[in-house]
């Protein structure tokens, strides 16, 4: 069941999935895993994506431990990985897997426990694109998040921010309005509007694009 589910709904936010396509069939998978620290579960996931033509995999809430990172238990054949994990408590975590043929340079790794960032510069379709994976814990102060998003968007011409931001863009409140207004200020936009947490009917995992067009977005529950 798990393997079939991953194949049919691969690219998932909490029990749902999405593919993000750029030009020339460049495919990014964004998935909120809510724990892949168990190696058996990770192996099921790895088997499920084995035959998919993915270029980038971004996983939030990996729950990877420092020890597992150290010994690279969570490797995927054919991919490099950049990852940050909590060291003070369980949960959280963020990983970006990059196809080995892709040219990239490291920009930033931030493991501030409740606001975690992995940011890279990727050479895609003859241009440099800044790709950032982001995880924000639900109760983490909103102001540092906004400051970080402002910094990321201000310092890039072509950029993508993807991850579990825990702001429901379906809600009509000051937090959501401030979030969307901030993104708009820098000429960027949230390009997904599908429900990403079916249990609550909310959209809390986001794809923010600045200067990068997506030919299609699929979210499967």
HUSUL-V547268 format. One record per helix or strand. SS is the DSSP state (H for helix, E for strand). FROM is the first residue (numbers start at 1). LEN is the number of residues. If there is no record, write none. Layout:
ss-><SS;SS>
from-><FROM;FROM>
len-><LEN;LEN>
//
This chain:
ss-><H;E;H;E;H;E;H;E;E;E;E;E;H;E;H;E;E;E;E;E>
from-><2;17;23;26;39;56;66;79;94;104;115;127;142;159;174;189;197;202;205;216>
len-><7;6;3;7;10;5;5;6;6;8;10;10;13;6;12;2;1;1;6;5>
//
